[in-house]
Amino acid sequence: MAGAGWLRRAAVSGAAARAMAIAAAIAGARCSPPVAPARQPAPAAPRALDDAGVRALLAEGDRAFVRREDPAALRAALEAYRRAAAARPGDPAVELALARAEGFRALAAGAPAEAKEASQASARAAERALRTLAPGWAEAIDHGDPAPAAAEKAGASGAEALYWLALGTMRVAQATGFAAVLAVKDAVLATMERAAALDGRVDAAGPDRALGAWRAALPSAAGGGAGRSAAHFDRARALFPDDQLSRVAQAESYAVLVQDAALFDRLLGEAQAFDPSRWPERVPENRIAQARARDLAARRARLF
């Protein structure tokens, strides 16, 4: 089973038909080779494109992605990466570049439908990369092994692919509804935990940032809990103290969960006071974090 169908086998505990239906729906529910989402087809590219041509497309995408705050530049990056992926499906360098760009599109999206679509595209590109980087993982998933056991088959080279796969899958589930989150939680938590163990620095401590938010949103019996959430956020901020997405995520999830208004105010204040120019490579992400911090601060009275 290929494509996002990894979730259909790995995410479902027991034989709950409803959970399987939800997981299959958000994962694409196909047993065919992984493809881009229907609404985002990769532009046609000659299959005979040589290595130099693929490298040129990657370079073109990278140049545009540096300017990803500009919607036109982000579209140009995505188009270049999609063309490269059409020419070299499963190539980790190409697929991971596409997964990152689609992940940023999801983060920056103003419309929920676009965020969901981009998240699914990011997860699918990440899975295609992971199948190349960790064939043992692919074999285990296709054999129907549980997600934790399959994740152990991935080595350090698969850390980033695991991260984008888990992140994109959970974002799609969150956009679908809480029942979908419960259907996929075991698979995505195990996958993200493995990514954190292999390389916690991916996407500026993205694995711990995501796990902190997810565990704050889940009941203790379902793998959540305030203590576990706080530990993840502590690790994320220790690794990348200038990452403001972690502060905003902790304020929105953990601080609201434990009803710590003082922590909420402090985290959002720090995020808004940060000078994005201090970290040039992450200016777009930190500006998005600051916009979210302002929005959260405006909703404070409804949260406490």
FIKELUM-903745 format. One record per residue (C-alpha): residue number from 0; residue in one letter; x, y, z. Coordinates in steps of 0.001 Angstrom, whole numbers, always signed. Layout:
REM FIKELUM-903745
+-----+----+---------+---------+---------+
:   i : aa :       x :       y :       z :
+-----+----+---------+---------+---------+
: NUM :  A :       X :       Y :       Z :
...
+-----+----+---------+---------+---------+
REM end
This chain:
REM FIKELUM-903745
+-----+----+---------+---------+---------+
:   i : aa :       x :       y :       z :
+-----+----+---------+---------+---------+
:   0 :  M :      +0 :      +0 :      +0 :
:   1 :  A :   +1509 :   +3294 :   -1063 :
:   2 :  G :    +697 :   +6965 :    -755 :
:   3 :  A :    -885 :   +8287 :   +2415 :
:   4 :  G :   -2429 :   +4832 :   +2819 :
:   5 :  W :    +256 :   +4251 :   +5488 :
:   6 :  L :   -2221 :   +5888 :   +7842 :
:   7 :  R :   -5083 :   +3591 :   +7026 :
:   8 :  R :   -3156 :    +633 :   +8406 :
:   9 :  A :    -975 :   +2286 :  +11028 :
:  10 :  A :   -3396 :   +4739 :  +12618 :
:  11 :  V :   -6292 :   +2436 :  +13401 :
:  12 :  S :   -6389 :    +423 :  +16597 :
:  13 :  G :   -8597 :   -2637 :  +16488 :
:  14 :  A :  -11125 :   -3026 :  +13722 :
:  15 :  A :  -13225 :     +72 :  +14355 :
:  16 :  A :  -14870 :    +673 :  +11014 :
:  17 :  R :  -15725 :   +4282 :  +11782 :
:  18 :  A :  -12163 :   +5172 :  +12717 :
:  19 :  M :  -10882 :   +3397 :   +9614 :
:  20 :  A :  -13267 :   +5343 :   +7428 :
:  21 :  I :  -12170 :   +8644 :   +8935 :
:  22 :  A :   -8479 :   +7815 :   +8650 :
:  23 :  A :   -8886 :   +6612 :   +5085 :
:  24 :  A :  -10805 :   +9715 :   +4112 :
:  25 :  I :   -8219 :  +12171 :   +5393 :
:  26 :  A :   -5331 :  +10128 :   +4049 :
:  27 :  G :   -6685 :   +9876 :    +535 :
:  28 :  A :   -7851 :   +6261 :    +896 :
:  29 :  R :   -6047 :   +4933 :   -2158 :
:  30 :  C :   -3828 :   +1930 :   -2566 :
:  31 :  S :   -2132 :   +3323 :   -5671 :
:  32 :  P :   +1306 :   +4961 :   -5881 :
:  33 :  P :   +1480 :   +8347 :   -4151 :
:  34 :  V :    +293 :  +11264 :   -6217 :
:  35 :  A :    -171 :  +14973 :   -5637 :
:  36 :  P :   -3651 :  +16097 :   -4478 :
:  37 :  A :   -6214 :  +16315 :   -7245 :
:  38 :  R :   -6511 :  +20081 :   -6971 :
:  39 :  Q :   -2747 :  +20586 :   -7120 :
:  40 :  P :   -1501 :  +18494 :  -10049 :
:  41 :  A :   +2161 :  +18769 :  -10842 :
:  42 :  P :   +2713 :  +20610 :  -14114 :
:  43 :  A :   +3759 :  +18321 :  -16913 :
:  44 :  A :   +7509 :  +17780 :  -17073 :
:  45 :  P :   +9511 :  +15579 :  -19382 :
:  46 :  R :  +10314 :  +12280 :  -17701 :
:  47 :  A :  +13652 :  +12298 :  -19494 :
:  48 :  L :  +14771 :  +15416 :  -17614 :
:  49 :  D :  +18398 :  +14815 :  -16727 :
:  50 :  D :  +20105 :  +15397 :  -13389 :
:  51 :  A :  +21255 :  +18846 :  -14438 :
:  52 :  G :  +17683 :  +19796 :  -15288 :
:  53 :  V :  +16397 :  +18591 :  -11926 :
:  54 :  R :  +19172 :  +20452 :  -10112 :
:  55 :  A :  +18274 :  +23600 :  -12046 :
:  56 :  L :  +14635 :  +23303 :  -11010 :
:  57 :  L :  +15647 :  +22765 :   -7393 :
:  58 :  A :  +17900 :  +25813 :   -7511 :
:  59 :  E :  +15087 :  +27841 :   -9067 :
:  60 :  G :  +12723 :  +26702 :   -6326 :
:  61 :  D :  +15259 :  +27436 :   -3600 :
:  62 :  R :  +15825 :  +30980 :   -4863 :
:  63 :  A :  +12099 :  +31641 :   -4836 :
:  64 :  F :  +11526 :  +29951 :   -1480 :
:  65 :  V :  +13924 :  +32355 :    +249 :
:  66 :  R :  +11312 :  +35020 :    -585 :
:  67 :  R :   +8375 :  +32840 :    +516 :
:  68 :  E :   +6647 :  +35708 :   +2334 :
:  69 :  D :   +5744 :  +36972 :   -1125 :
:  70 :  P :   +2818 :  +34832 :   -2367 :
:  71 :  A :   +4087 :  +35053 :   -5935 :
:  72 :  A :   +7528 :  +33810 :   -4899 :
:  73 :  L :   +5984 :  +30941 :   -2941 :
:  74 :  R :   +3923 :  +29946 :   -5975 :
:  75 :  A :   +7057 :  +30027 :   -8116 :
:  76 :  A :   +8924 :  +27830 :   -5635 :
:  77 :  L :   +6082 :  +25327 :   -5504 :
:  78 :  E :   +5835 :  +25169 :   -9285 :
:  79 :  A :   +9565 :  +24489 :   -9631 :
:  80 :  Y :   +9526 :  +21823 :   -6925 :
:  81 :  R :   +6440 :  +20153 :   -8386 :
:  82 :  R :   +8038 :  +20017 :  -11819 :
:  83 :  A :  +11154 :  +18455 :  -10301 :
:  84 :  A :   +9021 :  +15935 :   -8388 :
:  85 :  A :   +7148 :  +15008 :  -11565 :
:  86 :  A :  +10487 :  +14296 :  -13232 :
:  87 :  R :  +12050 :  +12509 :  -10247 :
:  88 :  P :   +9258 :  +11024 :   -8090 :
:  89 :  G :  +10609 :   +9694 :   -4822 :
:  90 :  D :  +13886 :  +11624 :   -5004 :
:  91 :  P :  +14405 :  +12684 :   -1355 :
:  92 :  A :  +16022 :  +16042 :   -2143 :
:  93 :  V :  +13150 :  +16973 :   -4439 :
:  94 :  E :  +10328 :  +15583 :   -2319 :
:  95 :  L :  +11586 :  +17137 :    +911 :
:  96 :  A :  +11909 :  +20537 :    -740 :
:  97 :  L :   +8301 :  +20168 :   -1885 :
:  98 :  A :   +7187 :  +18983 :   +1573 :
:  99 :  R :   +8796 :  +22053 :   +3193 :
: 100 :  A :   +7236 :  +24456 :    +723 :
: 101 :  E :   +3781 :  +22899 :   +1046 :
: 102 :  G :   +4210 :  +22912 :   +4826 :
: 103 :  F :   +4922 :  +26632 :   +4737 :
: 104 :  R :   +1919 :  +27162 :   +2447 :
: 105 :  A :    -226 :  +25439 :   +5062 :
: 106 :  L :   +1258 :  +27582 :   +7838 :
: 107 :  A :    +726 :  +30838 :   +5948 :
: 108 :  A :   -2655 :  +30017 :   +4413 :
: 109 :  G :   -5480 :  +32383 :   +5197 :
: 110 :  A :   -8212 :  +29958 :   +4172 :
: 111 :  P :   -8734 :  +26655 :   +6043 :
: 112 :  A :   -9375 :  +24790 :   +2797 :
: 113 :  E :   -6006 :  +25836 :   +1379 :
: 114 :  A :   -4230 :  +24946 :   +4626 :
: 115 :  K :   -5777 :  +21479 :   +4574 :
: 116 :  E :   -4912 :  +20930 :    +914 :
: 117 :  A :   -1312 :  +22072 :   +1419 :
: 118 :  S :    -937 :  +19901 :   +4510 :
: 119 :  Q :   -2029 :  +16825 :   +2599 :
: 120 :  A :    +352 :  +17661 :    -246 :
: 121 :  S :   +3201 :  +18098 :   +2234 :
: 122 :  A :   +2477 :  +14750 :   +3877 :
: 123 :  R :   +2331 :  +12933 :    +550 :
: 124 :  A :   +5633 :  +14396 :    -638 :
: 125 :  A :   +7193 :  +13460 :   +2699 :
: 126 :  E :   +5972 :   +9886 :   +2409 :
: 127 :  R :   +7410 :   +9558 :   -1066 :
: 128 :  A :  +10772 :  +10737 :    +285 :
: 129 :  L :  +10548 :   +8421 :   +3297 :
: 130 :  R :   +9876 :   +5377 :   +1141 :
: 131 :  T :  +13189 :   +6011 :    -568 :
: 132 :  L :  +15140 :   +6960 :   +2555 :
: 133 :  A :  +13760 :   +4202 :   +4776 :
: 134 :  P :  +12660 :   +1162 :   +2750 :
: 135 :  G :  +12322 :    -775 :   +5997 :
: 136 :  W :   +9683 :   +1710 :   +7122 :
: 137 :  A :   +7806 :   +1321 :   +3841 :
: 138 :  E :   +7953 :   -2460 :   +4057 :
: 139 :  A :   +6659 :   -2430 :   +7630 :
: 140 :  I :   +3783 :     -65 :   +6794 :
: 141 :  D :   +2834 :   -2049 :   +3711 :
: 142 :  H :   +2932 :   -5214 :   +5812 :
: 143 :  G :    +481 :   -3639 :   +8265 :
: 144 :  D :   +2872 :   -3240 :  +11204 :
: 145 :  P :   +1899 :    -690 :  +13896 :
: 146 :  A :   +3189 :   +2844 :  +13393 :
: 147 :  P :   +5590 :   +2773 :  +16378 :
: 148 :  A :   +7279 :    -376 :  +15091 :
: 149 :  A :   +7439 :    +991 :  +11561 :
: 150 :  A :   +8883 :   +4320 :  +12730 :
: 151 :  E :  +11760 :   +2487 :  +14404 :
: 152 :  K :  +12806 :   +1269 :  +10958 :
: 153 :  A :  +13661 :   +4831 :   +9920 :
: 154 :  G :  +17156 :   +6143 :  +10596 :
: 155 :  A :  +18531 :   +9644 :  +10968 :
: 156 :  S :  +18242 :  +10362 :   +7244 :
: 157 :  G :  +14471 :   +9905 :   +7509 :
: 158 :  A :  +13908 :  +12357 :  +10383 :
: 159 :  E :  +12691 :  +15273 :   +8311 :
: 160 :  A :  +10429 :  +13100 :   +6168 :
: 161 :  L :   +8881 :  +11606 :   +9313 :
: 162 :  Y :   +8315 :  +15119 :  +10635 :
: 163 :  W :   +6496 :  +16488 :   +7601 :
: 164 :  L :   +4504 :  +13272 :   +7215 :
: 165 :  A :   +3253 :  +13411 :  +10806 :
: 166 :  L :   +2697 :  +17167 :  +10808 :
: 167 :  G :    +757 :  +17224 :   +7556 :
: 168 :  T :   -1368 :  +14255 :   +8571 :
: 169 :  M :   -2311 :  +15783 :  +11922 :
: 170 :  R :   -3108 :  +19139 :  +10345 :
: 171 :  V :   -5496 :  +17442 :   +7942 :
: 172 :  A :   -7093 :  +15546 :  +10821 :
: 173 :  Q :   -7476 :  +18723 :  +12883 :
: 174 :  A :   -9147 :  +20423 :   +9933 :
: 175 :  T :  -11495 :  +17452 :   +9594 :
: 176 :  G :  -12645 :  +17190 :  +13212 :
: 177 :  F :  -11827 :  +15739 :  +16621 :
: 178 :  A :  -12986 :  +12255 :  +15650 :
: 179 :  A :  -10394 :  +12299 :  +12872 :
: 180 :  V :   -7724 :  +13430 :  +15332 :
: 181 :  L :   -8529 :  +10501 :  +17604 :
: 182 :  A :   -8390 :   +8139 :  +14633 :
: 183 :  V :   -4859 :   +9176 :  +13638 :
: 184 :  K :   -3312 :  +10185 :  +16968 :
: 185 :  D :   -1462 :   +6940 :  +17682 :
: 186 :  A :    +209 :   +6903 :  +14287 :
: 187 :  V :   +1161 :  +10564 :  +14196 :
: 188 :  L :   +2365 :  +10689 :  +17809 :
: 189 :  A :   +4621 :   +7673 :  +17274 :
: 190 :  T :   +5911 :   +9065 :  +13988 :
: 191 :  M :   +6613 :  +12499 :  +15438 :
: 192 :  E :   +8256 :  +11038 :  +18551 :
: 193 :  R :  +10632 :   +9134 :  +16287 :
: 194 :  A :  +11389 :  +12303 :  +14317 :
: 195 :  A :  +12164 :  +14118 :  +17581 :
: 196 :  A :  +14455 :  +11313 :  +18717 :
: 197 :  L :  +16329 :  +11222 :  +15412 :
: 198 :  D :  +16725 :  +14964 :  +14907 :
: 199 :  G :  +14908 :  +17401 :  +17160 :
: 200 :  R :  +16299 :  +20370 :  +15220 :
: 201 :  V :  +14158 :  +19828 :  +12130 :
: 202 :  D :  +12119 :  +22942 :  +11278 :
: 203 :  A :  +13515 :  +24835 :  +14299 :
: 204 :  A :  +12507 :  +22194 :  +16871 :
: 205 :  G :   +9332 :  +21450 :  +14959 :
: 206 :  P :   +8901 :  +17927 :  +16398 :
: 207 :  D :   +8787 :  +19096 :  +20026 :
: 208 :  R :   +6744 :  +22170 :  +19103 :
: 209 :  A :   +4139 :  +19955 :  +17463 :
: 210 :  L :   +4152 :  +17344 :  +20212 :
: 211 :  G :   +3738 :  +20037 :  +22861 :
: 212 :  A :    +665 :  +21428 :  +21148 :
: 213 :  W :    -817 :  +18010 :  +20388 :
: 214 :  R :    -396 :  +16687 :  +23909 :
: 215 :  A :   -2052 :  +19788 :  +25321 :
: 216 :  A :   -5034 :  +19218 :  +23039 :
: 217 :  L :   -5436 :  +15494 :  +23807 :
: 218 :  P :   -6881 :  +13930 :  +26975 :
: 219 :  S :   -4346 :  +12150 :  +29201 :
: 220 :  A :   -5923 :   +8800 :  +28353 :
: 221 :  A :   -5314 :   +9531 :  +24663 :
: 222 :  G :   -1632 :  +10409 :  +25020 :
: 223 :  G :   -1981 :  +14012 :  +26137 :
: 224 :  G :   -1369 :  +15793 :  +29395 :
: 225 :  A :     -77 :  +19114 :  +30689 :
: 226 :  G :   +3198 :  +17754 :  +32039 :
: 227 :  R :   +4179 :  +16063 :  +28815 :
: 228 :  S :   +3176 :  +19125 :  +26815 :
: 229 :  A :   +5298 :  +21453 :  +28956 :
: 230 :  A :   +8341 :  +19176 :  +28627 :
: 231 :  H :   +8134 :  +19289 :  +24839 :
: 232 :  F :   +7861 :  +23070 :  +24782 :
: 233 :  D :  +10796 :  +23385 :  +27179 :
: 234 :  R :  +12942 :  +21307 :  +24822 :
: 235 :  A :  +11803 :  +23258 :  +21767 :
: 236 :  R :  +12678 :  +26609 :  +23313 :
: 237 :  A :  +15987 :  +25318 :  +24644 :
: 238 :  L :  +16974 :  +24231 :  +21133 :
: 239 :  F :  +15774 :  +27381 :  +19358 :
: 240 :  P :  +15093 :  +30220 :  +21795 :
: 241 :  D :  +14447 :  +32647 :  +18926 :
: 242 :  D :  +11670 :  +30561 :  +17384 :
: 243 :  Q :   +8448 :  +32429 :  +18124 :
: 244 :  L :   +6144 :  +29732 :  +16731 :
: 245 :  S :   +6952 :  +27649 :  +19819 :
: 246 :  R :   +6019 :  +30487 :  +22156 :
: 247 :  V :   +2728 :  +31116 :  +20397 :
: 248 :  A :   +1911 :  +27401 :  +20250 :
: 249 :  Q :   +2597 :  +27051 :  +23976 :
: 250 :  A :    +432 :  +30054 :  +24785 :
: 251 :  E :   -2431 :  +28819 :  +22618 :
: 252 :  S :   -2368 :  +25224 :  +23813 :
: 253 :  Y :    -599 :  +24665 :  +27131 :
: 254 :  A :   -1249 :  +28033 :  +28829 :
: 255 :  V :   -4934 :  +27880 :  +27921 :
: 256 :  L :   -5172 :  +24246 :  +29056 :
: 257 :  V :   -3801 :  +24988 :  +32525 :
: 258 :  Q :   -5459 :  +28435 :  +32589 :
: 259 :  D :   -2212 :  +30237 :  +33285 :
: 260 :  A :   -3028 :  +33740 :  +32082 :
: 261 :  A :    +306 :  +35159 :  +33268 :
: 262 :  L :   +2240 :  +32619 :  +31175 :
: 263 :  F :     -53 :  +33303 :  +28228 :
: 264 :  D :    +663 :  +37040 :  +28447 :
: 265 :  R :   +4395 :  +36557 :  +28884 :
: 266 :  L :   +4786 :  +34196 :  +25926 :
: 267 :  L :   +2750 :  +36394 :  +23591 :
: 268 :  G :   +4540 :  +39509 :  +24791 :
: 269 :  E :   +7928 :  +37944 :  +24098 :
: 270 :  A :   +6809 :  +36838 :  +20635 :
: 271 :  Q :   +5499 :  +40275 :  +19702 :
: 272 :  A :   +8590 :  +42058 :  +21034 :
: 273 :  F :  +11021 :  +39881 :  +19067 :
: 274 :  D :  +12944 :  +41487 :  +16215 :
: 275 :  P :  +12617 :  +39058 :  +13255 :
: 276 :  S :  +15779 :  +40416 :  +11660 :
: 277 :  R :  +17778 :  +38684 :  +14392 :
: 278 :  W :  +17172 :  +35395 :  +12554 :
: 279 :  P :  +17128 :  +36107 :   +8823 :
: 280 :  E :  +16471 :  +32510 :   +7748 :
: 281 :  R :  +13257 :  +32375 :   +9798 :
: 282 :  V :  +11861 :  +35861 :   +9223 :
: 283 :  P :   +8714 :  +34575 :   +7447 :
: 284 :  E :   +7881 :  +32020 :  +10150 :
: 285 :  N :   +8501 :  +34455 :  +12986 :
: 286 :  R :   +6341 :  +37129 :  +11361 :
: 287 :  I :   +3532 :  +34607 :  +11047 :
: 288 :  A :   +4030 :  +33791 :  +14731 :
: 289 :  Q :   +3798 :  +37466 :  +15623 :
: 290 :  A :    +564 :  +37873 :  +13665 :
: 291 :  R :    -869 :  +34871 :  +15478 :
: 292 :  A :    +287 :  +36295 :  +18803 :
: 293 :  R :   -1628 :  +39502 :  +18136 :
: 294 :  D :   -4726 :  +37528 :  +17220 :
: 295 :  L :   -4491 :  +35397 :  +20354 :
: 296 :  A :   -3977 :  +38446 :  +22563 :
: 297 :  A :   -7120 :  +39985 :  +21086 :
: 298 :  R :   -9084 :  +36850 :  +22067 :
: 299 :  R :   -7683 :  +36666 :  +25613 :
: 300 :  A :  -10973 :  +37452 :  +27342 :
: 301 :  R :  -12654 :  +34487 :  +25687 :
: 302 :  L :   -9859 :  +32088 :  +26651 :
: 303 :  F :   -9615 :  +32829 :  +30383 :
+-----+----+---------+---------+---------+
REM end
